[in-house]
C-alpha cells in the first residue's frame, strides 16, 4: 500500500502543562485536550519533569474525546533529559542513571518507549554527544521544534538517527498553548488505538514528520519566552512555593490564602 493511501493519526509525545512541578506553564491539561480535539490529534503524552501525570479524570476525559493519553515523564538522568512513555510514578522515581533506564527497558520490553529530546540543543539539558554512547537506551530521537534556516541543530540528530536506525519523532515540547499543534508526528492509523499499537507503528514506520521552521515572530517569541518570561515565571513560582511551605501550621485559612 502506498503511504499516501494510509489514514494518518496525529501524535504529540512531548508536552507540558501547569501540573509540571518544575516548569512555569500557564495552561491546563483540559485546555490542552480541547485544543488537541479541535486540531484532530488522537495520541498525546503529557511529559512532566521528573513526574508522571496521573490525574485519572483527565485520562477519562481524553478517552471520551477519542484521544489516547499515554502516561509519561521527562526525567533528568545524569544531567540529560529523557522522555519515557507508558511508565508509572514509582518507576520514574527509581530512575537515577542510564543503568537504571537499561534495567527498566529490559524488564518492560517493548511496552515502554524512550525518546532523546532536543539532543543537541545547548539549552534544555540536552544529552549531546553522550547520545552515541547511550544510544541503546533510546527507541527514537526527537526532531526539535526550534529551528530556522542555518540554525538547525536537528541535523546532527538526523545523522545519528540514520546511523543507528532510530526513528525521528517530531514534537511540540509545548510550554505555551499556542505552541501546540504545529509540530507533530503522524503514524498510520492502527486497527485499534492502544499504547502497544502506537509504539509498534512508531518503531516500524512509516511516519510523517510535521515540523515547519520558525517564523520570525515565532523565533522572537521563543527567545523572549526562554530567556525572559520563563525564568521570571519560575522564580515567581519558587517564591510562591517558599511562602506556602513557610506558613506556620497554626496560621488560619485566611492567613494562608491572603
C-alpha positions, 0 to 999 in steps of 0.5 A: 500500500502506498503511504499516501493511501494510509489514514494518518493519526496525529501524535504529540509525545512531548508536552507540558502543562501547569501540573509540571512541578518544575516548569512555569506553564500557564495552561491546563491539561483540559485546555490542552485536550480541547485544543488537541480535539479541535486540531484532530490529534488522537495520541498525546503524552503529557511529559512532566519533569521528573513526574508522571501525570496521573490525574485519572479524570483527565485520562477519562476525559481524553478517552471520551474525546477519542484521544489516547493519553499515554502516561509519561515523564521527562526525567533528568538522568545524569544531567540529560533529559529523557522522555519515557512513555507508558511508565508509572510514578514509582518507576520514574522515581527509581530512575537515577542513571542510564543503568537504571533506564537499561534495567527498566527497558529490559524488564518492560520490553517493548511496552515502554518507549524512550525518546532523546529530546532536543539532543543537541540543543545547548539549552534544555539539558540536552544529552549531546554527544553522550547520545552515541554512547547511550544510544541503546537506551533510546527507541527514537530521537526527537526532531526539535521544534526550534529551528530556522534556516542555518540554525538547525541543530536537528541535523546532527540528530538526523545523522545519528538517527540514520546511523543507528536506525532510530526513528525521528519523532517530531514534537511540540515540547509545548510550554505555551498553548499556542505552541501546540499543534504545529509540530507533530508526528503522524503514524498510520492509523492502527486497527485499534488505538492502544499504547502497544499499537502506537509504539509498534507503528512508531518503531516500524514506520512509516511516519510523517514528520510535521515540523515547519521552521520558525517564523520570525515572530515565532523565533522572537517569541521563543527567545523572549519566552526562554530567556525572559518570561520563563525564568521570571515565571519560575522564580515567581513560582519558587517564591510562591512555593517558599511562602506556602511551605513557610506558613506556620501550621497554626496560621488560619485559612485566611492567613494562608490564602491572603 
